[in-house]
C-alpha cells in the first residue's frame, strides 16, 4: 500500500513540474534577416599599370537586397594584394533603387603603392544593415599586370675560390649573390641556382633565401668525403625570377673542393 501511495505522489509531482516548464505559446522568438549581395561587377578583370606609376584603379558596383531585414547601412570593399596585404577599405556609395535591391558603386583607387605587386588580387565586398547584421562576403578576382616589366639582374656573387674538406666534423659554408630589380625588390619572386659536380653531373635546383638589402644566401655544411667525385670544381648557375615569370640572365661561378 505504501508503495502505491509513493508512486502516486511521484507521478503527481512530475506532472506539476512538466506543466510549469511548458513555454507560453504567446512568446515568439524574433528573427533577424541579414542583407544579401546579389551581384558584384567590376569595370575590368585586369588592371594594367607600371612600377614607375603603380596606380591600381577600377570601377566597382554591387546590388544588395535588404532580404526582409532592416535598411542597408554600409557596403564596403577591401582590396587584398597577392601577399594577403590589405591595401585599404573603400565605402561604396548608394546609386539607385532597382527592382530586386539597391545599387551601390565607387571608383576604387588604391593610389600609388610603394612597390608594385603583380598577380592575383582579391576584391572583397560585404554589406551591413542597421541592425548590425552582415551579408556573406563576396570575393571577386582582379589581375594586376605590369606593362613595362623589367627582368631581375644578378649584379654579383660571393663565393670562396676553394674549400678544404675537413677530416672530421663539419663547418658551414655560405654563398651569396646580389639581385636587383628595376620594378622593386617586392617583384623578385625567387632566387636559385643549378648545381653541378666536378664530373658535370647535375645535382639539382637549390633555392636561396633573402638576407638583407639586395643579398640572397644559401648555407650548407661541408662534410668529410672519401669519394673522388666530391673533389674538384663544383659549378653553380644562378638565376632570379620575378612575379611576371621573367627570368634574369644566368651567372656562373664555382668553388674548388680540395682534400685536407
N, C-alpha and C positions, 0 to 999 in steps of 0.2 A: 504493500500500500504506500509506504514512504517513497519507494522508487517511482511509483506512478505520479505522486504529487510533485516530486522534484523534477521529473521530466516535463510536466505541465508548466511549472514555473520557468524553466529554462526556455521552453518554446515561446511563452508569453513575452519574456524579456527580449528575445531575438526579434520578434515581430515589432515590438515598440522601437527597438534600435533601428531596424530597417526603415520604418516609416519616418523616423526623424532624419535619416540620412538622405532621403529622396529629394532631389533638386526640384525647385519650383519650375513648372512649365512656362511661367511668365518671364523667366530670365533668359535672355538670348544673348550669346556672345557676339559682340560686334565684329565685323570683318572689314579688313582694310585692303584695298587693291593698289598694287604698285603700277607705275606707268610702264608702258611698253614702247620700245623703239621699233617702229615698223620698217624703216629703211634708212640707210646711210649712203650718201652719194658724194663722190669726190670729182673735182674738175679734171683730174688726171690720175693715173695709176703710177706714173713715172715722173719724177722731178729731175730736170737736167740743170746742173749748176757747175761751178768750178771752184777749186780751192782758193783762187785769187779773190773771188766774191761768193763765198759759200752761203747763199740765201736759199732757204727751203720754204717755199710758199705755194699754196693751193687753196682753192675754194672748197668748202665743205658744207653740206646741208643734211639735215636729219628730220624725218617725220616721226612725231611722237604722239601716242594715244594716251589719254588720261586713264583709260581702261576702267571707267566707273569709279575711279578714286578722286582725290582732291586735285586742284589745279596744279599745273606744272610750275615749279619754282625756278628750275635751272636745267640747262642742258650743257654739259661740258665735254671738251675734247682734250685728251692728253696725248702728246707726241712722244714716242719712245724710240730711241735710236738702236742700231744693231747690237750694241753692247749693253742694252737694257737701261741706259741713262734717260732720265726724264728731262726733255727739252722744254717743258712748260705745259701749263694747263690753260685752255682758252675757253671763255664763256661764249656760247652761241646765242645769237640774237633772235627774238621772235620775228618771223617774216609774215605769215598769214595763216588763217584757218583753212583747212582742207576738209573734204567730206569725211575722211576717216581719222583725222587728227590735226595736229598743229605742226607747221613747218618752221624750223629754226635753221639759221645759216651764219657763216662768217668766212672771211678770208683768213686762213691760218698762215701766219708768218713767223717762223722760228727765228728770224733775224740772222745776223752773221755769226755763225758758230765759230769757236776758237780753232777747231780742227775738223775738217770735213770728213765724216764717215760715210762712205758709200755702202750700199747694200739695202737690206730689207728693214724698213721702219714699220712701226705699228701705230695706227691711228685708233685710239680707244675712246669711245663715246658712251656716256652714261647720263641718264636723266633722273631728276629728283622732283617729288611733288611736295606740296605744302604740309603734308602730314609727316614729312621726313623719310618717306619710303623711296628706295632707289629701284631703277629698272635693272634688268640684266645688262651687263656691259657688252657692247658690240665692238669687235676688233676688225679693222679694215687694213690690209697691207698697202704699203707705199714704198716703191723702189726709188732710191736716190742715186743718180748717175753723175759721174764727173766727166764732162765732155772734153776736158783738156788734161786728162790724166797723164802723169809722168811716172816712169818706172823708177823703183828704188835704185840707189847707187852704192856699191861697196867701195868705200874710199880707202881702206887699208886693213891689213891683218897683222896680228901679233902672235907669232909662234917662235919657239926656240929653234935654232938651227939643228941641234941634236939633243938627244936624251939618252943617258946611260941607264939601262935597266938595273934594278937592284938585285943583289944576290939573294936577299930575303926581305920579307916585309913589303911595303909599298909606299908610294907617295903620290900626291895629287898633281896632275898636270892640267893647267888651264890654258886654253887657246881662245883668242877673241878677235873680232873684226868690227870695224866701224861701218855703219849703214846710215845713209841719209835718204830723205825723200822730199822732193820739192813740194809735195802735197801735204807734208806734215808727218810727224812720227806716228800719229794715230792711223795713218794709211798703210803702215807696214804690218802685214798680216803674219808672216813667218820668215824666219831666217834659218838656214840649214846648210849642211854640206854632205857631199857624197865622199865616202872614204874608200881607199884602195890600199891593199897590201903591197909590199915591195915586189911581189910576183906579178902584180897587175890585177889580181882577183878582187872582185867587188865586195866590200864589207856591208854597205847599206847606206841609207839616208839617216843622218844624225841631226836632230833638231837642236837649235841653240836657244838660250834664254836671255831675255833683255836684262841688262845690268843697270846702266845709267847713261844719261846723255845719248850718244849715238852708239854705245858699245853693247855688243851681244857676246855672250860667253858660253863655253862648254867646258866642263871639268870632268875628268875621268882618272881613276887610279892607274898608275903604272906598276905592273907586277913582274916578278921574275918569269922568265920564259926560256926553256931549253931549245925550243924548235927554231930551226934556221929561218922559217917563214916570219918570225917575229922580229927579225933584224934587217936593217936596210932602210930605204926611204919609203915612208908611208905618205901617200899623196891625198890632198884634200881639195875638193872643188866646191867653193862657197857660192850660195845663191840667196837672194832675198825676193820675196813675193809681196805684192800689195793686194788690197781688197777688191781691185778690179781684175784680179787674176793676171796681172802683168808681172813678169819676172825680170830681175836685173840681169846684166851681163855676168857670166861666171868669172870667179877669180881663183886661180890655182895657187897652192902653197904646199909645203912638205916639211916633214921632220924626219931626221935620220935617227933610228934607234940602234944603239951600239951595245956590244957586250961589256960587262963590268971588267 
